[in-house]
Amino acid sequence: AVVAARKGRVCQKHQEPLKLFCKDDQALICVVCDRSKEHRDHETLPLEEASQEYKDQFCSRLESLKKKRERIVASREDVEKESQDLL
């Protein structure tokens, strides 16, 4: 998303740079959109800030999934070992 703004992506409605992120609509918006009725009461962030926030969330969830995977693999290994012991 940040790269898109740097490449000069503009709002189709207002021909302004897409510099903001509307968290409610999960969309890139321009400063004119931000003032419009459509987004006035929505939570918006500067694009760089939103990018970092979502990157942090992604990394946190990825770490959680890695730990969950490790537990599943360890559990599977325990079951396979127990199965071999029974045989």
C-alpha positions as CSV (number, residue, x, y, z in Angstrom):
1,A,0.0,0.0,0.0
2,V,2.8,2.4,0.9
3,V,4.5,1.6,-2.4
4,A,1.3,2.3,-4.3
5,A,1.1,5.8,-2.8
6,R,4.8,6.4,-3.7
7,K,4.1,5.4,-7.3
8,G,1.6,8.2,-7.5
9,R,-1.7,6.4,-7.1
10,V,-4.5,8.9,-6.8
11,C,-8.1,8.9,-5.6
12,Q,-10.4,8.2,-8.6
13,K,-13.0,10.6,-7.2
14,H,-10.8,13.6,-6.3
15,Q,-7.5,13.0,-8.2
16,E,-5.6,13.5,-4.9
17,P,-2.8,11.3,-3.6
18,L,-4.0,8.3,-1.5
19,K,-2.1,9.2,1.7
20,L,-4.6,7.9,4.4
21,F,-5.9,4.6,5.4
22,C,-9.5,4.2,6.6
23,K,-9.6,1.5,9.2
24,D,-13.4,1.2,9.1
25,D,-13.5,0.5,5.3
26,Q,-10.0,-1.1,5.1
27,A,-9.3,1.2,2.1
28,L,-6.8,3.9,1.0
29,I,-8.3,7.3,0.8
30,C,-7.3,10.9,0.1
31,V,-7.5,13.9,2.3
32,V,-10.7,15.1,0.6
33,C,-12.3,11.6,1.2
34,D,-11.3,11.9,4.8
35,R,-13.4,15.1,5.1
36,S,-16.4,13.7,3.2
37,K,-19.6,12.3,4.8
38,E,-18.5,8.8,3.8
39,H,-15.4,8.8,6.1
40,R,-15.9,11.7,8.5
41,D,-16.7,9.5,11.5
42,H,-14.3,6.8,10.5
43,E,-10.9,6.1,12.1
44,T,-8.2,7.0,9.6
45,L,-4.4,6.9,9.9
46,P,-1.5,8.2,7.8
47,L,-0.5,5.5,5.4
48,E,3.0,5.0,6.9
49,E,1.4,4.6,10.4
50,A,-1.2,2.1,9.2
51,S,1.4,0.1,7.3
52,Q,3.5,-0.2,10.5
53,E,0.5,-1.1,12.6
54,Y,-0.6,-3.9,10.3
55,K,2.9,-5.1,9.9
56,D,3.2,-5.4,13.7
57,Q,-0.1,-7.3,13.8
58,F,1.0,-9.6,11.0
59,C,4.3,-10.4,12.7
60,S,2.5,-11.0,16.1
61,R,0.0,-13.4,14.5
62,L,2.8,-15.2,12.5
63,E,4.7,-15.8,15.7
64,S,1.6,-17.1,17.4
65,L,1.0,-19.5,14.5
66,K,4.6,-20.7,14.6
67,K,4.3,-21.6,18.3
68,K,1.0,-23.4,17.6
69,R,2.7,-25.3,14.8
70,E,5.6,-26.3,17.0
71,R,3.1,-27.6,19.6
72,I,1.2,-29.6,17.0
73,V,4.4,-31.1,15.6
74,A,5.6,-32.1,19.1
75,S,2.3,-33.6,19.9
76,R,2.3,-35.6,16.6
77,E,5.8,-36.8,17.4
78,D,4.7,-37.9,20.9
79,V,1.7,-39.9,19.3
80,E,4.0,-41.5,16.8
81,K,6.5,-42.5,19.4
82,E,3.7,-43.9,21.6
83,S,2.4,-45.8,18.6
84,Q,5.8,-47.3,17.9
85,D,6.2,-48.2,21.6
86,L,2.9,-50.1,21.5
87,L,3.9,-52.0,18.4
